[in-house]
Amino acid sequence: MAHKSGFVNIIGNPNVGKSTLMNAFVGEKLSIITSKAQTTRHRIFGIVNGDDFQVVFSDTPGIIKPAYQLQESMMGFVKSAFEDADVLLYMVEIGEKGLKDDTFFKKIKNSDIPVLVLLNKIDTSEQSFLEEQMQYWQELLPDAEIHPISALENFNVEEVFNRILELLPEGPPYYPKDQFTDKPERFFVNESIREKILQNYKKEIPYSVEVETEEFLEEEKIIRIRSVIMVERDSQKGIIIGHKGGALKKVGIAARADLEKFFGKQVHLELYVKVNKNWRSNTNQLKRFGYNN
């Protein structure tokens, strides 16, 4: 049997469940998941290998209208997802009416590659409304395939995966067969810490934060990690640390538990907080943090 290989890129508005779906496909927690918008900031590859296939899934930031330079970089990752896709997964939530950016929607409508519209969170909907929604999207995107799914409940995910395999072109694998992502270990440390900040702090705080891992030392029985949480203002530093360091300690304990599960090894995690003024609008700082597309 011929080998199939290709890029399958997942796009959609914020909070539609793209990261949940990506992790369901890959079987690993690669993309962080919270109920807040703009959780995903980078483009993350998750690689699924079989004897006769390699699927490179790509999770991208939710589509928004950029308000500052960081968000413009995030939308750059979405744009690149259109350029190399062999199959495009356009993920929508039951009741949604379209993308928050008309330019991206036109690209989907005029795409010459296969487009699968994944109607997510159907476990929260009545059957009659689901049928209405399927008809709505079929009329809006007549050349696309419509697939109802629940990424959280893993409903219809395997069927979508099998359809993707049918649509992929023949070709050799792009990555070594034992590789399951394109990101280094430090990236997942940063993302795990950032996820806990998204879950534990309110308002603007999580969106003003970037995490940088300065040390990652893997020994036989333990991984020693030192990470810095960057904020934009002194007042935010105080909020992140909390009374007698309690808030920061809570983040560290939760992140360490996740990282021990991810790496399968004991983790020693040190966290520090620094002020990096207006990093979200600073081109050099954005490049340093990997937002340089």
Backbone as JSON, one array per atom type, in Angstrom:
{
  "sequence": "MAHKSGFVNIIGNPNVGKSTLMNAFVGEKLSIITSKAQTTRHRIFGIVNGDDFQVVFSDTPGIIKPAYQLQESMMGFVKSAFEDADVLLYMVEIGEKGLKDDTFFKKIKNSDIPVLVLLNKIDTSEQSFLEEQMQYWQELLPDAEIHPISALENFNVEEVFNRILELLPEGPPYYPKDQFTDKPERFFVNESIREKILQNYKKEIPYSVEVETEEFLEEEKIIRIRSVIMVERDSQKGIIIGHKGGALKKVGIAARADLEKFFGKQVHLELYVKVNKNWRSNTNQLKRFGYNN",
  "N": [[0.85, -1.2, 0.0], [0.52, 2.24, -0.81], [2.33, 4.96, 0.72], [0.92, 7.57, 2.67], [0.94, 11.09, 3.24], [0.78, 14.28, 4.83], [-0.22, 17.75, 5.52], [-2.57, 18.77, 7.86], [-4.6, 21.24, 8.66], [-6.0, 23.08, 11.32], [-8.46, 25.45, 11.76], [-10.33, 28.31, 13.04], [-12.74, 30.28, 14.94], [-11.95, 31.8, 18.2], [-12.17, 29.63, 21.1], [-13.6, 27.41, 20.05], [-12.85, 24.83, 20.37], [-10.57, 23.8, 19.13], [-8.01, 23.07, 20.12], [-8.66, 20.97, 21.84], [-9.57, 19.09, 20.0], [-7.24, 18.68, 18.46], [-5.55, 17.51, 20.4], [-7.01, 15.2, 20.86], [-6.78, 13.86, 18.4], [-3.99, 13.43, 18.35], [-3.41, 12.18, 20.72], [-1.93, 13.09, 22.8], [-1.3, 15.71, 25.21], [-0.77, 18.4, 23.7], [-1.56, 20.97, 22.95], [-2.52, 23.69, 24.95], [-5.43, 24.01, 27.0], [-8.03, 26.09, 27.83], [-10.88, 27.9, 29.11], [-10.74, 30.44, 28.25], [-10.49, 32.97, 25.68], [-8.04, 33.21, 23.02], [-6.15, 31.37, 23.94], [-4.39, 29.65, 22.57], [-1.43, 30.69, 21.13], [0.61, 30.23, 19.35], [1.52, 28.39, 16.36], [1.08, 25.04, 16.43], [2.41, 21.87, 15.84], [1.15, 18.58, 15.67], [1.99, 15.26, 15.38], [0.9, 12.36, 13.8], [1.56, 9.04, 13.39], [1.43, 6.14, 11.27], [1.79, 2.8, 9.92], [1.56, 3.15, 7.16], [1.12, 5.85, 6.84], [1.51, 9.41, 7.57], [0.27, 11.96, 9.44], [0.31, 15.37, 9.76], [-0.87, 17.35, 12.01], [-2.05, 20.66, 12.59], [-2.47, 23.07, 14.94], [-3.87, 26.24, 15.32], [-3.87, 29.75, 16.36], [-7.01, 31.13, 17.55], [-9.19, 32.86, 15.3], [-9.12, 36.32, 15.15], [-9.72, 39.91, 15.19], [-6.87, 41.74, 14.94], [-5.53, 43.64, 17.7], [-3.16, 44.55, 18.69], [0.45, 44.22, 18.32], [1.32, 41.59, 19.0], [-1.02, 40.09, 18.56], [-1.27, 40.45, 15.8], [0.91, 38.96, 14.92], [0.03, 36.45, 15.76], [-2.16, 36.08, 14.02], [-0.71, 35.88, 11.73], [0.31, 33.31, 11.93], [-2.03, 31.89, 11.46], [-2.54, 32.6, 8.81], [-0.36, 31.35, 7.55], [-1.14, 28.75, 7.85], [-3.01, 28.36, 5.89], [-1.43, 28.23, 3.66], [0.12, 25.88, 3.44], [-1.54, 23.69, 3.68], [-2.84, 20.42, 3.15], [-5.25, 19.33, 3.68], [-7.98, 21.11, 4.97], [-9.31, 21.83, 8.08], [-12.1, 23.32, 9.13], [-13.29, 24.54, 11.95], [-16.27, 24.88, 13.72], [-18.62, 26.12, 16.12], [-21.71, 24.86, 17.3], [-24.39, 26.92, 16.38], [-22.85, 29.06, 15.64], [-22.09, 31.72, 13.28], [-20.15, 32.42, 11.42], [-16.72, 33.27, 10.41], [-14.61, 35.58, 12.25], [-13.23, 37.17, 10.6], [-13.52, 38.33, 7.45], [-11.81, 38.03, 5.25], [-10.35, 35.68, 5.7], [-12.5, 33.91, 5.67], [-13.36, 34.04, 3.03], [-11.15, 32.9, 1.81], [-11.41, 30.27, 2.66], [-13.81, 29.6, 1.39], [-13.1, 29.77, -1.28], [-11.2, 27.86, -1.53], [-8.97, 25.48, -3.03], [-8.31, 23.1, -2.01], [-9.3, 20.14, -0.13], [-11.94, 20.84, 2.14], [-13.07, 20.36, 5.36], [-15.82, 20.96, 7.26], [-16.14, 21.09, 10.63], [-18.54, 20.58, 12.84], [-18.75, 21.44, 15.95], [-19.28, 20.49, 19.45], [-21.72, 19.21, 19.52], [-22.94, 17.68, 21.39], [-24.22, 19.36, 23.06], [-26.53, 20.13, 21.9], [-29.87, 20.06, 20.46], [-31.29, 17.57, 18.25], [-32.83, 18.53, 16.07], [-31.96, 21.19, 15.8], [-29.31, 20.76, 15.2], [-29.54, 19.57, 12.65], [-30.57, 21.75, 11.23], [-28.35, 23.47, 11.42], [-26.38, 22.03, 10.03], [-27.42, 22.11, 7.47], [-27.35, 24.88, 7.07], [-24.56, 25.43, 7.01], [-23.81, 23.87, 4.85], [-25.05, 25.17, 2.74], [-23.75, 27.61, 2.89], [-21.08, 26.92, 2.43], [-20.77, 25.25, -0.12], [-18.97, 23.48, -1.36], [-17.69, 22.15, 0.64], [-17.25, 19.46, 3.04], [-19.48, 18.48, 5.59], [-19.19, 17.72, 8.95], [-20.56, 16.54, 11.88], [-19.37, 16.76, 15.21], [-18.1, 15.92, 18.52], [-15.54, 17.11, 20.13], [-14.7, 17.05, 22.76], [-16.08, 14.87, 23.86], [-15.14, 12.96, 22.22], [-16.63, 12.14, 20.05], [-17.31, 10.98, 16.85], [-14.76, 11.63, 16.06], [-12.85, 9.73, 15.28], [-13.98, 8.88, 12.87], [-13.74, 11.21, 11.33], [-10.96, 11.37, 11.25], [-10.35, 9.06, 9.73], [-11.5, 9.82, 7.31], [-9.84, 11.94, 6.65], [-7.45, 10.55, 6.17], [-8.17, 9.28, 3.8], [-8.25, 11.45, 2.09], [-5.68, 12.48, 2.01], [-2.62, 13.18, 0.19], [-0.41, 10.93, -1.62], [2.88, 10.18, -0.43], [6.23, 10.53, 1.02], [7.05, 10.46, 4.59], [7.16, 13.58, 6.42], [8.47, 14.03, 8.77], [10.62, 12.36, 11.22], [9.58, 9.05, 12.14], [9.27, 8.57, 14.84], [8.69, 10.93, 16.01], [6.51, 13.29, 17.59], [5.8, 15.93, 17.65], [6.66, 19.31, 16.57], [7.8, 20.99, 18.32], [10.17, 22.04, 20.89], [11.15, 20.7, 24.18], [11.15, 22.8, 26.07], [9.21, 24.55, 25.14], [6.79, 23.29, 25.8], [6.93, 23.31, 28.54], [6.76, 26.09, 29.0], [4.17, 26.55, 27.97], [2.58, 24.97, 29.63], [2.86, 26.27, 32.1], [1.79, 28.75, 31.39], [-0.83, 28.0, 30.82], [-1.78, 27.42, 33.4], [-1.71, 29.95, 34.5], [-3.64, 31.24, 32.94], [-5.82, 29.88, 33.91], [-5.96, 30.61, 36.6], [-5.91, 33.36, 37.03], [-7.55, 36.56, 36.53], [-9.19, 38.87, 34.22], [-7.03, 41.15, 32.55], [-4.57, 40.08, 33.14], [-3.66, 37.32, 32.32], [-3.26, 37.73, 29.57], [-1.23, 39.47, 29.4], [1.01, 38.11, 29.91], [4.01, 36.3, 29.3], [5.96, 33.34, 29.05], [9.2, 32.18, 29.76], [11.55, 29.66, 29.56], [14.47, 29.29, 31.19], [16.24, 27.4, 32.01], [16.69, 23.95, 31.52], [17.32, 21.05, 32.67], [17.94, 17.76, 32.26], [18.15, 15.0, 34.22], [18.94, 11.62, 35.32], [16.82, 10.76, 37.0], [15.29, 12.96, 37.45], [13.97, 16.13, 36.27], [15.25, 19.32, 36.1], [14.0, 22.51, 36.22], [13.99, 25.93, 35.39], [12.02, 28.7, 35.18], [10.85, 31.81, 33.82], [8.33, 34.13, 34.41], [7.04, 36.56, 32.46], [5.77, 39.84, 32.78], [3.92, 42.88, 31.96], [3.76, 45.13, 33.59], [4.62, 46.59, 36.82], [2.59, 46.36, 38.74], [1.23, 44.11, 37.86], [3.08, 42.14, 38.35], [3.03, 41.92, 41.14], [0.44, 40.89, 41.47], [0.61, 38.4, 40.18], [2.48, 37.08, 41.85], [1.19, 37.19, 44.35], [-0.24, 37.15, 47.74], [2.22, 36.71, 50.11], [3.48, 35.07, 48.27], [1.71, 33.12, 47.57], [-0.09, 32.81, 45.34], [1.62, 32.41, 43.14], [2.9, 30.08, 43.94], [0.79, 28.27, 43.84], [0.36, 28.13, 41.05], [2.81, 27.0, 40.29], [2.77, 24.45, 41.56], [0.59, 23.2, 40.26], [1.43, 23.29, 37.57], [3.79, 21.77, 37.69], [2.77, 19.22, 38.33], [1.39, 18.58, 35.95], [3.56, 18.6, 34.14], [5.15, 16.52, 35.1], [3.55, 14.38, 34.47], [3.52, 14.65, 31.69], [6.27, 14.38, 30.93], [6.9, 12.03, 32.18], [8.49, 11.75, 34.45], [10.1, 12.8, 37.52], [9.82, 16.24, 38.43], [11.51, 19.23, 39.14], [10.6, 22.44, 39.7], [11.32, 25.79, 39.34], [10.04, 29.04, 39.72], [10.05, 32.39, 38.58], [9.28, 35.91, 38.56], [9.27, 38.57, 36.29], [9.38, 41.99, 35.17], [8.67, 43.04, 31.93], [8.46, 45.5, 30.08], [5.71, 46.38, 28.06], [6.0, 44.24, 26.21], [4.33, 42.99, 24.37], [4.01, 44.68, 22.25], [6.45, 45.08, 21.18], [8.72, 44.62, 18.7], [11.25, 43.3, 18.72], [11.17, 41.88, 21.15], [8.99, 40.22, 20.66], [10.0, 38.64, 18.59], [12.0, 37.31, 20.02], [10.43, 35.7, 21.63], [9.39, 33.97, 19.8], [7.45, 34.85, 18.02], [7.7, 35.52, 15.2], [6.89, 35.37, 12.57]],
  "CA": [[0.0, 0.0, 0.0], [1.31, 3.48, -0.9], [2.4, 5.77, 1.94], [0.26, 8.88, 2.57], [1.53, 12.06, 4.15], [0.34, 15.63, 4.52], [-0.53, 18.71, 6.58], [-4.0, 18.96, 8.1], [-4.56, 22.45, 9.48], [-7.26, 23.34, 12.02], [-8.67, 26.88, 11.98], [-11.66, 28.65, 13.53], [-12.79, 31.36, 15.92], [-11.54, 31.37, 19.54], [-13.06, 28.85, 21.98], [-14.45, 26.42, 19.38], [-12.4, 23.49, 20.74], [-9.51, 23.32, 18.23], [-6.95, 22.4, 20.88], [-9.21, 19.69, 22.32], [-9.57, 18.17, 18.85], [-5.84, 18.36, 18.15], [-5.06, 16.56, 21.4], [-7.73, 13.94, 20.64], [-6.14, 13.22, 17.25], [-2.59, 13.06, 18.6], [-3.32, 11.31, 21.9], [-1.05, 13.76, 23.77], [-1.73, 17.08, 25.49], [0.2, 19.31, 23.08], [-2.11, 22.32, 22.98], [-3.16, 23.96, 26.23], [-6.87, 24.17, 26.86], [-8.75, 26.8, 28.88], [-12.15, 28.47, 28.62], [-10.5, 31.82, 27.83], [-10.09, 33.18, 24.29], [-6.61, 33.46, 22.73], [-5.28, 30.45, 24.69], [-3.33, 29.26, 21.64], [-0.75, 31.85, 20.53], [1.53, 29.78, 18.31], [1.08, 27.28, 15.53], [1.67, 23.85, 17.04], [2.24, 20.65, 15.06], [1.02, 17.28, 16.32], [2.27, 14.31, 14.3], [0.34, 11.03, 14.02], [2.21, 8.11, 12.47], [1.01, 4.76, 11.1], [2.7, 2.08, 9.02], [1.48, 3.66, 5.79], [0.71, 7.27, 6.78], [1.92, 10.4, 8.57], [-0.59, 13.14, 9.41], [0.85, 16.48, 10.54], [-1.95, 18.26, 12.4], [-1.58, 21.99, 12.97], [-3.42, 23.88, 15.71], [-3.52, 27.65, 15.14], [-4.66, 30.65, 17.22], [-8.36, 31.47, 17.11], [-9.18, 34.02, 14.41], [-9.6, 37.57, 15.77], [-9.22, 41.13, 14.54], [-5.74, 42.1, 15.81], [-5.56, 44.93, 18.37], [-1.78, 44.96, 18.94], [1.4, 43.51, 17.47], [1.3, 40.16, 19.3], [-2.17, 39.49, 17.87], [-0.96, 40.43, 14.37], [1.77, 37.79, 14.73], [-0.82, 35.27, 15.9], [-2.91, 35.92, 12.78], [0.27, 35.43, 10.74], [0.34, 31.84, 12.02], [-3.24, 31.39, 10.79], [-2.32, 32.79, 7.37], [0.57, 30.32, 7.07], [-1.85, 27.47, 7.84], [-3.68, 28.23, 4.58], [-0.46, 28.1, 2.57], [0.73, 24.55, 3.27], [-2.5, 22.64, 4.04], [-3.35, 19.43, 2.18], [-6.67, 19.27, 4.07], [-8.28, 22.19, 5.9], [-10.41, 21.59, 9.0], [-12.69, 24.57, 9.61], [-14.05, 24.11, 13.12], [-17.26, 25.85, 14.18], [-19.45, 25.69, 17.24], [-23.16, 24.92, 17.05], [-24.96, 28.26, 16.56], [-21.96, 30.1, 15.08], [-22.53, 32.2, 11.96], [-19.05, 32.64, 10.47], [-15.45, 33.71, 10.98], [-14.51, 36.98, 12.64], [-12.44, 37.86, 9.58], [-14.09, 38.0, 6.13], [-10.76, 37.62, 4.32], [-10.09, 34.25, 5.94], [-13.66, 33.13, 5.26], [-13.32, 33.97, 1.55], [-10.11, 31.92, 1.47], [-12.0, 28.94, 2.84], [-14.84, 29.4, 0.37], [-12.47, 29.63, -2.6], [-10.07, 26.94, -1.41], [-8.94, 24.38, -3.99], [-7.99, 21.87, -1.28], [-10.49, 19.67, 0.59], [-12.31, 21.53, 3.37], [-14.05, 19.68, 6.2], [-16.4, 21.8, 8.31], [-16.41, 20.26, 11.8], [-19.56, 21.24, 13.66], [-18.37, 20.92, 17.26], [-20.12, 20.62, 20.66], [-23.09, 18.77, 19.19], [-23.5, 17.06, 22.59], [-24.99, 20.39, 23.78], [-27.57, 20.61, 20.99], [-30.97, 19.18, 20.04], [-31.12, 17.0, 16.92], [-33.45, 19.38, 15.04], [-31.09, 22.36, 15.61], [-28.12, 20.23, 14.51], [-29.89, 19.41, 11.24], [-30.63, 23.12, 10.69], [-26.98, 23.97, 11.33], [-25.69, 21.31, 8.94], [-27.94, 22.67, 6.21], [-26.85, 26.26, 7.0], [-23.15, 25.43, 6.61], [-23.71, 23.3, 3.51], [-25.43, 26.24, 1.8], [-22.71, 28.64, 2.97], [-19.85, 26.36, 1.84], [-21.29, 24.09, -0.87], [-17.92, 22.53, -1.75], [-17.1, 21.54, 1.84], [-17.94, 18.35, 3.71], [-19.92, 18.87, 6.94], [-19.1, 16.58, 9.89], [-20.87, 16.86, 13.28], [-18.47, 16.09, 16.15], [-17.86, 16.46, 19.86], [-14.12, 16.87, 20.41], [-14.57, 16.75, 24.19], [-16.61, 13.52, 24.1], [-14.5, 12.08, 21.23], [-17.67, 11.62, 19.16], [-17.07, 11.14, 15.41], [-13.36, 12.05, 15.8], [-12.19, 8.66, 14.51], [-14.53, 8.91, 11.5], [-13.1, 12.34, 10.64], [-9.56, 10.98, 11.02], [-10.33, 8.12, 8.6], [-11.78, 10.6, 6.09], [-8.6, 12.68, 6.37], [-6.51, 9.6, 5.54], [-8.61, 9.07, 2.41], [-8.01, 12.67, 1.3], [-4.26, 12.87, 1.98], [-1.86, 12.73, -0.99], [0.67, 9.95, -1.4], [4.19, 10.8, -0.29], [7.02, 10.07, 2.16], [6.82, 11.26, 5.79], [7.9, 14.83, 6.54], [9.22, 14.0, 10.03], [10.94, 11.0, 11.69], [8.38, 8.34, 12.56], [9.12, 8.55, 16.31], [8.48, 12.31, 16.47], [5.08, 13.59, 17.65], [5.56, 17.37, 17.55], [7.82, 20.06, 16.06], [8.23, 21.93, 19.37], [11.11, 21.51, 21.88], [10.6, 20.49, 25.53], [10.94, 24.07, 26.78], [7.95, 25.13, 24.68], [5.69, 22.69, 26.55], [7.05, 23.85, 29.9], [6.2, 27.45, 28.94], [2.73, 26.49, 27.73], [1.93, 24.42, 30.82], [2.81, 27.35, 33.1], [0.85, 29.77, 30.88], [-2.18, 27.46, 31.0], [-2.17, 27.58, 34.81], [-1.96, 31.38, 34.7], [-4.95, 31.49, 32.33], [-6.87, 29.27, 34.75], [-5.95, 31.1, 37.97], [-5.96, 34.83, 37.13], [-8.65, 37.13, 35.77], [-9.03, 40.13, 33.48], [-5.96, 41.32, 31.56], [-3.32, 39.45, 33.58], [-3.14, 36.22, 31.5], [-2.91, 38.16, 28.22], [-0.01, 40.28, 29.52], [2.05, 37.19, 30.38], [4.76, 35.36, 28.45], [6.82, 32.51, 29.89], [10.47, 31.79, 29.13], [12.29, 28.69, 30.37], [15.9, 29.62, 31.09], [17.06, 26.21, 32.31], [16.01, 22.66, 31.43], [18.39, 20.06, 32.87], [17.36, 16.44, 32.45], [19.0, 14.01, 34.84], [18.39, 10.28, 35.19], [15.56, 10.57, 37.71], [14.58, 14.24, 37.68], [14.23, 17.25, 35.36], [15.32, 20.57, 36.86], [13.53, 23.56, 35.32], [13.85, 27.29, 35.92], [11.24, 29.47, 34.21], [10.55, 33.2, 34.18], [7.05, 34.65, 33.95], [7.17, 37.99, 32.09], [4.56, 40.67, 32.77], [4.19, 44.19, 31.36], [3.77, 46.23, 34.57], [4.96, 46.22, 38.2], [1.37, 45.96, 39.46], [0.92, 42.74, 37.45], [4.04, 41.26, 39.04], [2.49, 41.69, 42.48], [-0.75, 40.03, 41.38], [1.08, 37.04, 39.84], [3.12, 36.49, 43.03], [0.16, 37.02, 45.37], [0.09, 37.36, 49.16], [3.28, 35.8, 50.59], [3.88, 34.14, 47.2], [0.74, 32.01, 47.5], [-0.65, 32.62, 43.99], [2.67, 31.84, 42.29], [3.11, 28.7, 44.41], [-0.33, 27.47, 43.3], [0.66, 27.91, 39.62], [3.95, 26.09, 40.21], [2.36, 23.09, 41.94], [-0.27, 22.64, 39.2], [2.24, 23.09, 36.35], [4.71, 20.66, 37.93], [2.01, 17.97, 38.23], [1.18, 18.32, 34.51], [4.84, 18.32, 33.48], [5.59, 15.18, 35.5], [2.75, 13.46, 33.66], [3.93, 14.81, 30.28], [7.62, 13.86, 30.72], [7.05, 10.72, 32.81], [9.66, 11.84, 35.32], [9.98, 13.82, 38.56], [10.19, 17.58, 37.97], [11.74, 20.32, 40.11], [10.27, 23.65, 38.94], [11.49, 27.1, 39.99], [9.38, 30.1, 38.97], [10.37, 33.78, 38.91], [8.45, 36.88, 37.83], [10.0, 39.78, 35.9], [8.64, 42.98, 34.36], [9.22, 43.26, 30.59], [7.46, 46.52, 29.72], [5.09, 46.46, 26.71], [6.59, 43.25, 25.31], [3.38, 42.58, 23.32], [4.08, 45.63, 21.13], [7.87, 45.28, 20.89], [9.09, 43.67, 17.65], [12.4, 42.48, 19.14], [10.72, 40.95, 22.19], [8.12, 39.22, 20.02], [10.9, 37.69, 17.91], [12.64, 36.52, 21.05], [9.46, 34.7, 22.13], [8.97, 33.08, 18.72], [6.36, 35.4, 17.2], [8.51, 36.25, 14.2], [6.55, 34.98, 11.2]],
  "C": [[0.88, 1.26, 0.0], [1.25, 4.25, 0.42], [1.74, 7.13, 1.7], [0.84, 9.82, 3.62], [1.02, 13.45, 3.8], [0.02, 16.45, 5.76], [-2.04, 18.92, 6.66], [-4.12, 20.09, 9.12], [-5.95, 22.81, 10.01], [-7.39, 24.85, 12.26], [-10.1, 27.11, 12.49], [-11.59, 29.84, 14.47], [-12.24, 30.89, 17.27], [-12.62, 30.53, 20.23], [-13.98, 27.87, 21.26], [-14.0, 24.99, 19.69], [-11.3, 22.93, 19.86], [-8.43, 22.53, 18.98], [-7.4, 21.05, 21.41], [-9.19, 18.66, 21.21], [-8.16, 17.73, 18.5], [-5.31, 17.3, 19.12], [-5.74, 15.2, 21.26], [-7.12, 13.17, 19.47], [-4.78, 12.64, 17.61], [-2.46, 12.09, 19.77], [-2.35, 11.84, 22.94], [-1.59, 15.16, 24.01], [-0.66, 18.04, 24.98], [-0.27, 20.75, 23.17], [-2.81, 22.54, 24.32], [-4.62, 24.33, 26.01], [-7.41, 24.94, 28.07], [-10.02, 27.36, 28.27], [-11.95, 29.89, 28.11], [-10.11, 31.87, 26.35], [-8.59, 33.42, 24.21], [-5.68, 32.57, 23.58], [-4.11, 30.03, 23.81], [-2.74, 30.5, 20.99], [0.14, 31.47, 19.36], [0.84, 28.78, 17.4], [1.82, 26.04, 16.01], [1.38, 22.64, 16.16], [2.1, 19.45, 15.99], [1.07, 16.21, 15.25], [1.74, 12.93, 14.67], [0.91, 10.1, 12.94], [1.53, 6.75, 12.46], [1.98, 4.08, 10.17], [2.71, 2.69, 7.63], [0.97, 5.1, 5.73], [1.45, 8.08, 7.83], [1.02, 11.62, 8.39], [0.03, 14.2, 10.31], [-0.28, 17.45, 10.81], [-1.35, 19.58, 12.86], [-2.69, 22.74, 13.66], [-2.96, 25.33, 15.63], [-4.31, 28.51, 16.13], [-6.06, 30.87, 16.65], [-8.36, 32.78, 16.33], [-9.86, 35.22, 15.08], [-9.19, 38.74, 14.88], [-8.12, 41.69, 15.43], [-5.85, 43.5, 16.38], [-4.16, 45.44, 18.68], [-0.85, 43.97, 18.25], [1.44, 42.0, 17.73], [0.17, 39.47, 18.54], [-1.97, 39.46, 16.35], [-0.06, 39.23, 14.05], [0.97, 36.5, 14.82], [-1.62, 35.01, 14.63], [-1.99, 35.55, 11.61], [0.39, 33.92, 10.74], [-0.87, 31.23, 11.32], [-3.07, 31.48, 9.27], [-1.43, 31.7, 6.81], [-0.12, 28.95, 7.01], [-2.63, 27.26, 6.55], [-2.69, 27.83, 3.49], [0.07, 26.69, 2.37], [-0.24, 23.4, 3.55], [-2.77, 21.71, 2.86], [-4.83, 19.18, 2.42], [-6.87, 20.37, 5.1], [-9.48, 21.78, 6.75], [-10.9, 22.94, 9.52], [-13.66, 24.19, 10.73], [-14.99, 25.22, 13.57], [-18.04, 25.25, 15.34], [-20.9, 25.8, 16.83], [-23.68, 26.34, 17.33], [-24.09, 29.38, 16.02], [-22.41, 30.49, 13.68], [-21.39, 32.42, 10.97], [-17.8, 33.11, 11.18], [-15.47, 35.19, 11.32], [-13.67, 37.79, 11.67], [-12.93, 37.42, 8.2], [-13.05, 37.5, 5.15], [-10.46, 36.14, 4.46], [-11.27, 33.41, 5.45], [-13.7, 32.98, 3.73], [-12.27, 32.96, 1.09], [-10.64, 30.49, 1.61], [-12.97, 28.62, 1.71], [-14.23, 29.12, -1.01], [-11.31, 28.64, -2.6], [-10.14, 25.84, -2.47], [-8.44, 23.09, -3.34], [-9.24, 21.42, -0.53], [-10.7, 20.43, 1.9], [-13.36, 20.68, 4.1], [-14.53, 20.68, 7.26], [-16.79, 20.89, 9.47], [-17.32, 21.04, 12.74], [-19.44, 20.69, 15.08], [-19.41, 21.22, 18.35], [-21.56, 20.22, 20.38], [-23.75, 18.08, 20.38], [-24.33, 18.06, 23.4], [-26.23, 20.82, 23.0], [-28.67, 19.57, 20.77], [-30.76, 18.74, 18.59], [-31.66, 17.93, 15.82], [-32.58, 20.61, 14.74], [-29.81, 21.94, 14.88], [-28.38, 20.1, 13.01], [-29.98, 20.77, 10.54], [-29.22, 23.67, 10.44], [-26.2, 23.31, 10.19], [-26.13, 21.86, 7.58], [-27.41, 24.09, 5.99], [-25.42, 26.28, 6.45], [-22.96, 24.84, 5.21], [-24.07, 24.34, 2.44], [-24.36, 27.33, 1.74], [-21.43, 28.21, 2.26], [-20.21, 25.09, 1.07], [-20.24, 23.06, -1.25], [-17.3, 21.79, -0.56], [-17.91, 20.32, 2.29], [-18.28, 18.8, 5.13], [-19.91, 17.62, 7.83], [-19.46, 17.05, 11.3], [-19.94, 16.08, 14.21], [-18.66, 16.64, 17.56], [-16.42, 16.11, 20.2], [-13.93, 16.45, 21.86], [-15.0, 15.32, 24.49], [-16.02, 12.49, 23.12], [-15.51, 11.45, 20.26], [-17.36, 11.98, 17.72], [-15.64, 11.55, 15.07], [-12.64, 11.0, 14.96], [-12.68, 8.65, 13.07], [-13.91, 10.05, 10.69], [-11.65, 12.0, 10.32], [-9.46, 10.04, 9.81], [-10.61, 8.83, 7.28], [-10.55, 11.4, 5.67], [-7.6, 11.77, 5.66], [-6.87, 9.35, 4.07], [-8.22, 10.25, 1.52], [-6.53, 13.03, 1.15], [-3.57, 12.39, 0.69], [-0.83, 11.66, -0.62], [2.0, 10.68, -1.3], [4.91, 10.27, 0.93], [6.72, 10.93, 3.39], [7.68, 12.52, 5.81], [8.83, 14.82, 7.75], [9.59, 12.56, 10.36], [9.71, 10.35, 12.31], [8.2, 8.27, 14.08], [8.87, 9.94, 16.89], [6.99, 12.62, 16.51], [4.77, 15.08, 17.71], [6.82, 18.05, 17.01], [8.41, 20.95, 17.14], [9.2, 21.27, 20.35], [10.46, 21.4, 23.26], [10.27, 21.8, 26.23], [9.62, 24.73, 26.39], [6.79, 24.6, 25.53], [5.74, 23.06, 28.03], [6.39, 25.23, 29.95], [4.67, 27.42, 28.84], [1.98, 25.94, 28.95], [1.8, 25.49, 31.91], [1.79, 28.41, 32.68], [-0.6, 29.3, 31.02], [-2.66, 27.67, 32.44], [-2.44, 29.04, 35.15], [-3.32, 31.77, 34.11], [-6.08, 30.99, 33.23], [-7.02, 29.97, 36.11], [-6.04, 32.62, 38.13], [-7.04, 35.37, 36.19], [-8.21, 38.36, 34.99], [-7.83, 40.08, 32.54], [-4.71, 40.51, 31.88], [-2.84, 38.33, 32.63], [-2.66, 36.65, 30.11], [-1.65, 39.03, 28.21], [1.21, 39.41, 29.85], [2.7, 36.43, 29.23], [5.69, 34.59, 29.39], [8.05, 32.1, 29.1], [11.2, 30.83, 30.07], [13.78, 28.89, 30.13], [16.78, 28.4, 31.32], [16.2, 24.96, 32.24], [17.1, 21.59, 31.49], [17.77, 18.71, 33.17], [18.41, 15.48, 33.01], [18.3, 12.65, 34.78], [17.0, 10.16, 35.81], [14.73, 11.84, 37.87], [14.92, 15.24, 36.58], [14.19, 18.52, 36.2], [15.04, 21.73, 35.9], [13.49, 24.89, 36.06], [13.18, 28.13, 34.85], [10.93, 30.85, 34.75], [9.2, 33.58, 33.57], [7.22, 36.15, 33.71], [5.8, 38.67, 32.16], [4.93, 42.06, 32.26], [4.32, 45.32, 32.38], [4.09, 45.7, 35.97], [3.73, 45.72, 38.97], [0.99, 44.52, 39.12], [1.84, 41.73, 38.13], [3.53, 40.91, 40.43], [1.3, 40.74, 42.47], [-0.34, 38.58, 41.09], [1.66, 36.36, 41.08], [2.09, 36.23, 44.13], [0.68, 37.22, 46.79], [1.06, 36.27, 49.64], [3.65, 34.73, 49.57], [2.89, 33.02, 46.95], [0.2, 31.74, 46.1], [0.36, 31.96, 43.06], [2.93, 30.38, 42.66], [2.03, 27.78, 43.84], [-0.1, 27.13, 41.82], [1.77, 26.87, 39.48], [3.58, 24.66, 40.52], [1.54, 22.44, 40.83], [0.53, 22.36, 37.93], [3.18, 21.89, 36.53], [3.99, 19.31, 37.8], [1.77, 17.6, 36.77], [2.47, 17.92, 33.81], [5.38, 16.94, 33.86], [4.83, 14.11, 34.72], [3.24, 13.46, 32.21], [5.29, 14.14, 30.02], [7.84, 12.48, 31.35], [8.22, 10.66, 33.77], [9.42, 12.92, 36.37], [10.5, 15.16, 38.05], [10.41, 18.5, 39.17], [11.6, 21.62, 39.33], [10.46, 24.9, 39.8], [10.86, 28.16, 39.11], [9.8, 31.47, 39.5], [9.47, 34.7, 38.09], [9.28, 38.12, 37.55], [9.09, 40.7, 35.1], [9.39, 43.19, 33.05], [8.24, 44.21, 29.9], [7.04, 46.44, 28.25], [5.67, 45.45, 25.72], [5.66, 42.87, 24.15], [3.41, 43.48, 22.09], [5.52, 45.9, 20.71], [8.35, 44.21, 19.92], [10.23, 42.75, 18.09], [12.0, 41.46, 20.2], [9.84, 39.85, 21.6], [8.95, 38.18, 19.26], [11.56, 36.75, 18.9], [11.73, 35.41, 21.56], [8.88, 33.84, 21.0], [7.83, 33.56, 17.87], [6.97, 36.2, 16.04], [8.14, 35.89, 12.77], [6.16, 36.2, 10.37]]
}
